[in-house]
Amino acid sequence: MQLALIAMCILAGGLLPAQAAMNAAVGLRTSGAMFAVGVNFFVGSAVLVFVLLLLRTPLPTTAQLQSVPWWAWAGGLCGIGVVFTTLYASPKLGATVAFAAIIAGQVGLSLLCDTFGWLNYQQQDLTPGRILGAVLLVAGVVMIRKF
C-alpha cells in the first residue's frame, strides 16, 4: 500500500512541471498569470464537480462543515499561491531550478509540521538523518542552479 502511495506522489510531482508549462502558456497568450490561475482553478473545479456528480458523492452536513478547523478553509489560497508561483517562476528559472526550490520548501515545512505536529500531522522526531536529507535537498537546489 505504501509503495502505491509513494508512486502516486511521484506521479503527482511529475505532473507539476507540465501543469506549470500549460498554465504559463495560457498566461502568456491571454491576460496574464492571474487569469491563467483562474482558468486552472475553473477547469479543475468543473471537472471535479462532474466527478462528484458521477460518483454521487453526498453533500456534507452542517455539523460536518462546522467541524472543519478555521485554518483548513485556507487550502484553496495555498493552491492559488502554488499555481501562480509555478507558472510565473518556472519559465524564468527553468523547470528544474523552480521545482527543486519548491521541493526544498515542501520538505522544510513538512519537517516542521512533523516535528511539532502542526496542521494535524502526527508528531515525528526530528532526527539527524531527516535534517541531513533536508540540507542535501537545499544543497541540490544550489548545485542545480550553479551547474
C-alpha positions, 0 to 999 in steps of 0.5 A: 500500500505504501509503495502505491502511495509513494508512486502516486506522489511521484506521479503527482510531482511529475505532473507539476512541471507540465501543469506549470508549462500549460498554465504559463502558456495560457498566461502568456497568450491571454491576460496574464498569470492571474487569469491563467490561475483562474482558468486552472482553478475553473477547469479543475473545479468543473471537472471535479464537480462532474466527478462528484456528480458521477460518483454521487458523492453526498453533500456534507452536513452542517455539523460536518462543515462546522467541524472543519478547523478555521485554518483548513478553509485556507487550502484553496489560497495555498493552491492559488499561491502554488499555481501562480508561483509555478507558472510565473517562476518556472519559465524564468528559472527553468523547470528544474531550478523552480521545482527543486526550490519548491521541493526544498520548501515542501520538505522544510515545512513538512519537517516542521509540521512533523516535528511539532505536529502542526496542521494535524500531522502526527508528531515525528522526531526530528532526527539527524538523518531527516535534517541531513536529507533536508540540507542535501535537498537545499544543497541540490537546489544550489548545485542545480542552479550553479551547474 
